[in-house]
């Protein structure tokens, strides 16, 4: 079979609607790993959706219990055609974030794949069910075009807990080094630079989440009786965060800034335009590290984000000075960042700015 014939065969498969039906069936699986009552859906997806497709391609299946107890298991599938051939390792995850059913606009449902023009909507269609369905379909097309062979060895690592920070994944990889050994690793999990531009990322920013808390006292006290006399942990924590990242989103902790945005990296990023597609948010002028382009801020620099902040009870506020405040923050970082010592750097910075209580 020629290359053109193989492409035409793959196009016929897609145009037949078979791929869309497959993805629709998988989108209908409510694989919300953030919910404690979805274990059945998670296991069904792994064992009844993914495993049979791989078994049909001659993969040997290894269902492995999660080293982090009470978390979804892993599936490692291997097809070794010839030990002398190169081995590809592929990654995918079948879990999704909360369906958030009530916030989808009219006509859309998180658990139903809906086609509108040239777009398909459904929870997981872009993270990560769409991607791994494309990858597995591509393997099927190669397998058929080559008469029941891939022409290379292939291993697939599949998990069902990516949206809850992949519990047990690092330990699994340490335990199963021989099983996962490969020459090339490809993970399809993330967006393109833009819809019309095919993108091969050779790396991505890491992420470290951390919680900041001030516990001033066990109880809240009436602001009319004690205001001006008792420290307010909400105010203190807001100012502590402002010492870490300023009002324009610029990281203030020097020890957590990278040293890798070289002239060569800037040259690579120079023709990349961020945003501007239908549905993309408008970029905020003047936000983030000054002197950098949007692409350099996104792909070559670090950002500190506040993901959540709470003090008192926002749903039912009282006239009281709260006893504590807490915030969840996140550092997105690139190569050249001393992220493994983040806690020490943040603590030292806060102490230097007078926030010993955080």
N, C-alpha and C positions, 0 to 999 in steps of 0.2 A: 504494500500500500504506500502510495506517495504521500508526501507531507500535505499536499493540497487535498487529497482524498480524505486524509485523516481529519483535516479541518472541516471539510464538508460534512463528514460523519458526525462530528461534534456539534456543528450547527443544526443538523437535522434533529439531533437529540434535544437540543435546547428549544428549537422552534416547535417541536411536537407538544410542548407543554408538560413533558414528563418532569423536567427539573422543577418547574413551578409547583407542580402537585406535590413533589417530594418536600420542598421547602415549606409549603403550606401545612403539610401534615406535621412537620417538626415544629413550626411556629406554634401550632395548636397545643403543644406540650408545655404546660405551665411550669417550667423548670426554674422556679425562683429559689436560688440557693440561700437567699437571705431570710427565707421563711422556714421555720422549724417543722412545718407540716407538709413539706414538699419532698420528703425522702423517696416516696413511691414514684413520683414523676421523674426525679433525678435518676433513679435506678432503671426505670423503664426506658428512658432516653438512651442511656449508656448500653443497656443489654438488649433492647428490642429494636432500637433505631440504628445505632452505629455498629454494634458488633455483627449483625447479620450481613450488612453491606460489605464489611471487611472480610468476613469469612468467605463470602462469595468470590472474592478476589484472591483467595488462597492465603490469606494472612493467618498466622498462628496467634490466637488470642490469649492474653494474660490479664485476667481480672485480679487486681491487687488491692488488698485492704489498705485504707488510708493509715499511714503511720501516726497521724494525729487522730486519735480515737473519736468516734461518733461524727465523723465527717465522711462525705461521699467517697467511694472507692475510685481507683484509677483503672484505665484500660490501656495496656501497651500491646500493640499489634505489630507483628514482624513478618516480613516476607523476604526470605533470603534465597535469591535465585542462583547466585554464584558468589562464593567468598571473595573472588578476585574482582568483582564489580564494585563500584562506589556505592556507598549506603547513604540514603537520604533519611533524615529524621524530620517528621512533620508534627506540629502541635495544633490542638484544637480544644475548645471547651464548649460544653452544651448548656451550661447554666446561664441564666439571664438575671438582670436586676428586677426589682418589683415591677409587676405589670402596670401598676398605677392606673387601673382601668378608668376611674372616674375623670381623669384629666386628659384623656384622648378626645380629640375633637369629634364632632358628629360625623358618622360614617366610618369611623375607624375603631378597631377593637384590637387590643394587644395580642390576643390569641387567635386572630384570623388574618391571614395574609390578604391584603387588599391592594388591587392594582389601580393606580390612577395615572394615566398617561404613561410615561416611561419610568415610573417609580412604583416600588412595592413597599407597603408599610406592614409592620408586624413586629412584635417584641422579639429581638434576636435576629431579625433579618439582616442587620448590619453588625451585630456583635453577639455571638460569633457563629450563629447557625448558617447565615448566608455564606460566610467565608469557608467554613469547613465543608459545607455541602458542595461548593464550587471545587474545592481541592479533591474531594473524594470522587466527584463526577469526572474530573480531569483524569484521575488515575484509572477510572473505569474505561474512559475513551482510549487511553494509551494501551491498556490491557487488551482491549478488543482489537485495536488497530494492529497490534503486534502478535495477534494470534494466541492470546493467553499468556503473554509475558509483559513485564514492564521494561525490561532491558537494564534494570538497576535494582539494587536491594532497597527496601523501604521499611521504615519503622514509624509508627504513629503513637504519640503520647496524647492521651485524651483524658481530660479531667472534667469534673462537674462542680468545682468550687472556686473558679477564677474570680467571680464577683464578690467573694468574701475573702479575698486576698490569698487564695490558693493554699489553704492549710494543708500541710503535709507534703507539698510538692517538692520543696528543697530537700527534705529528708528522703523522699522516694528516689530522687535523682542520685543522691549519695549512695543509697542502698543498691540501686539497680544500674550502676555505671556500666557494667558489661552488657546488660540487655539493651541499654540506650546508646551504646557507642556508635558513632556515625561519622561520615566525612563532611556532611553538609547539614545544617539545620535551617529550616524555613518555617516561620510562624506567620500565619495570615490572621492577624488580629489587630485591627486599627484602620484608620481612614486613609484615603488617598490625600495627596496634597490638594487636589480638587477633582471633581467628578470626571472631567475629560482627560486627566493626566495620570496614566498608569504610574505607580510609584513602587520602587523597591527601597525600603529603608534598611540601612546596614546597622542600625542601632536605634534606641529610643531613650528618652529621659527616664530615669528611675524615679521612684516616689517613696518618701518616708512620711508616714502619718505620726503625729505626736499630740498628746493632750496636755494642755496647760490648765492648772486649777489653783484657785485661791480658796482656802477654807478659813475664814476669819473667825467664825464662831458657830456653835451648834444651832442657834435659832435666829430667826429674823426679828428685828426690833422696830417698833413704830417710829416712822421718820419724823413725826411731829414731836415726839418725846426725846429722841436720841440723834436726830439729824444734825450734823456738824460736830458730833462728839465721837461717833463710831465710824471707822473706815468702811468704805463701801467697796466690796470685792469686785463688783461689776465695773466700777470706775477704774479701780486699780488694774484690773486685767486688761481693760481696753487700752490703757496707757502702756502697759507692758507689751502688748501686741504692737502698738504703734512704735515702740522702740525697735522691734524686729523688722517691721516693714512699714514704710512711710505712707502718707496719704495719697501718693501717686503709684503705689504698688512696687516701690523699689526696695529690694532686699538690703537691710542695714547691717547684717551680721557678716563682717568681712571674712571671717574664718570659713563661711559656708559659700563663698563665691568661687566660681571655677577659674581655672587658669588655661583653658583649652580653646578659647575662641581665637584661633590664630588667623593670620592673613589667608592661609590656605583654606581653612574652613569657611571663612567669609566669602571667598571666591566661589566655593561650591554652592553656597546659599544665595548667591547674588541674583540668580534668575528665577527664584521661587517666590511666587506671589501667594500670600495667605488670605483666605476668605474671598469674598466677592461673588460667591455662587448663590443661587436662589436658596433661601432658607438659612444662610449663614448670618450670624449677628454682625452688626456694624462694629468695626474696630474702634476702640476709644483712643482718640488722639492724646498723646502725652502720657499714656499709661505705661508703666514698666521701665526697665533700665534705659536711661537716656543715652543717646548716641548710637543706638542699635536699630537696625531695620526690624520690621515685624518678623521676618523669617529668622533673624539672628536671635531675637528674644524667645521665639517659640522652640527653635531647634538647637540653639547654641548657648543658652544662658539658663540660670536658675530662677525660679519664682517661688515665693512663699505665699500660700493661700490660706485663708480662714474658711474652713468648710462648715463649721457650726459654732455658735456662741450662745450660751444661756446663763442667765442669772435671774433669780426669782422665778416667777411663773408667768411667762408672757401671755398665756391664754387667759389667766385670771390674776392680773396684777393687783397687789395690795399696797397700801401706804406703809411700806415697811422697807427697811434696809436689809437686803438679803444677806444670808450668812455665808454664801459661797458663790463662786462663779467658775465656769469651765468653758473651754474652747478646744475644738479639734482643728489642728493646723496641718498643713502638708507642704513639704519641700519637694518640688520637682527639680531634679538635678541632672547635670551632664557629666561626662568624663572630666576628671580633674577636680572633683569635689570631695572633700574629706567628710563624706556623709556618714561613715561608720562611727564617727565621734560627734554626731549631731547633738546628742543630749549634753555632752560636756560643753560644747560650744554655745548652745542656747543658754545653759545655766550660767556660764561665765559672763555672757553678754547681759543677761538679766541682772545679775549681781552688780555688775559694773554700772548699771543704770538705776540701781536702788530698788530693784524688785526682788528682794530676798524672799518675800512671802509666796512667790509663784512656785 
